[in-house]
Amino acid sequence: MKAKVFQVSFLLLTASTLLAQDVSKYFNDGGISARSKIIKIGYDPLNGELPFIFEHTLTKRFTVEWGAGPVFLNRQTKRYSEEPLPIDKSGVGMTAWGNIKFYLKGDYEKWHIGFQPKMTFMSQQRFTDIVFFNAGYQFLLDNRFVLDLETGMGVRTFKYTTMMGAIPYTDRDTRFFFPVLIKAGYLF
């Protein structure tokens, strides 16, 4: 019984000590690994989105990114001209999303992949985008400034209502979704 108490106590003490250590002193990276947050502004020329983004480090390789911003409907109507979305031809919508990123070699100046669920509101309709695969490269321009180029592929689902005579008929539709983001940020 005493051995088990000793093992559990030892495990808890070493785990808390290891998690509290600052490992940035072991890397000669100019203090980059000691920073854990990035604020960014992005632009998606393909979909007309202008998100404001916050990225937070969970571990050396895993980060979580949150973004929200306007969506310009004229870009969406051009993108889906073959089968138009049930939205206005012009105006502004809103998008909000989260992105789980995995840096392949750690730090911030590396290749990364991710998964991004997204909600977009355009013309009083909700569109759900699931970007199954995001990939990109983040350049460190200075000790604090980053440029992140990212692309992905996924599916957009939505409901729409059509009138058949006097009876409204609601149906679902699915389209492919391809985000392309250019992001500039400040590391702190």
N, C-alpha and C positions, 0 to 999 in steps of 0.2 A: 504494500500500500504506500509506504514511504517513497519507494522508487517511482511510482506513478506520479505522486505529488511533485517530486523533484523534477521529473521529466516535463510535466506540464508547466511548472514554474520556469524552468530553464527555457523552454520553447517560447513562452510569452515574453520573457525578458529579452531574449536574443532577437525575436521578431520585432519588438518595439524599438530596440536599439538599431537594428539594420534599417528599418523604415525611416528613422529619424536622421540618418547620416546624409551629409551633403557630398555627393559624389562628383560635383563639378570640379573640385580641386585636382582630380586625377586626369582631367582632360585639358589639353592646351588648345582650347577653341575660342579664346577671347571672352569667356563667360557666357557663351550662347546657351550651353546646356543648363545654366542656372536660371534662365528666363523661362517662364511657363505660360505666357499668354501672348496672343497676337490679335490686334484689331485690324480689319481689312475692309476695303471697299472693292466690289467686284463688278464686272460687266459681262453679260452673256449676249454676244452679238447675234447669235442664232435665234434666241427666244425672247430677246428684248427685256431682260431682267437686270436690275441694278441693286444687288443686295448689299447690306451692311452686315459684316461678319465678325464674330468673336470666336477665337480658337483657344482652347484650354488644354494643357498637357495633363494626361492622367498618369502615364509612365513615360519612359524614354522613347518608346515607339508608338504608343497609342495616344491619340488626341480626340477631342470632341469639338466639333465646329457647329455653331448655330448661326443662322442667317435669316434676314427678313428685308424686304424692300419692295419697291414698285415693279410692276410688269406692264410694259407698253403693249397694248392690244393690237396696234397696227403691225407689230412684228409677228405676233401669233397668227393673225389672219393671213399674212404672206407665207408663213411656214406651212400652214395647212390649207393651201389654196385648192388642192384637188378635192379634198373632203373637208370643208370648213367646219371649225368648231362652232358650237352654238353660243357665240359671243358677239359683241358689237364690233364694228370695223375699226373703231378708234376709241381711245380712252385709256384709263389706267386701272390696273388690278393690283393685287397684293399677293406676295408669296412669303411663306415661312417654312424653314426646314432645319433639320439636324443632320450632321454627317459624322460618322465614326471613321476616323482615318488611322491607317497603320503605316508608319514610315518603315521602309524596308531595311534601312541601315541605321536607324536612329537619328537623332538630332533633327534640325529643321531644313537643312539644305540637302534634301534627298528625294528620291522617288517615293510616292505614296499611293496607296489604294484605299478605297473606302466604300461604304454603303450609305445611301442617302434617301430617307423618306421625306416627302415634301407635300405641302398643301398650298394650292394656288386658288385664289378667288378672283374670278373675272366675270363681269356682267351679272352679278348676283348668283353665280354658279360656283360650286366647289369642284376642283379637279384634284385628284390624288395622284401624285407622281412617285413611283418607286424606282429609284436609280439603283439597279442591282450591282453595277460595277462602275466605280469612279477611279480614274488613274490620273496622276499628274506629277509634276516636278516643281519643287519649290526652290528658288534661287535666293541666296542670301546676298543682297547687293552691298550692304554695309554691315556694321556691327548690329544694327537694329532694323533695317529695312529689308523686306522680302517681296519677291515677285513670284506668284504661284500661278502656273498654267495647268488647267485641269479639264478633262473631258470625260464623258460617261455615256452609258446607255441604259435605258429602262423602259417602263411602261407607264402611260397616263390613262387613268380610268375616270369616267364621269357618267352622271345620269343626265338625261335630257327629256323634256316633255314635248310631245307633239299633239296636236288636236286632230282627232278623227271625227269629223262632224262636230258635235257638241261635247264629245267625251275626250278628256285628256288621257293620253297614253304615255306612260313613263318607261323608258328603256335605258339600258347601259351601253356604253361604247368604250373601246380600248384602242389606244394608238401607241406607236413607239415614240419614245421621248429621248432626245439627245442633247444634254446640256454641254456647253463649252464655256468655261469661265476663265477670265483673266482677272487676277486679284492682286492688288498692291496692299501691303500691310506694314505695320509697325510692331516690332517685337519688344515686349517688356516683361 
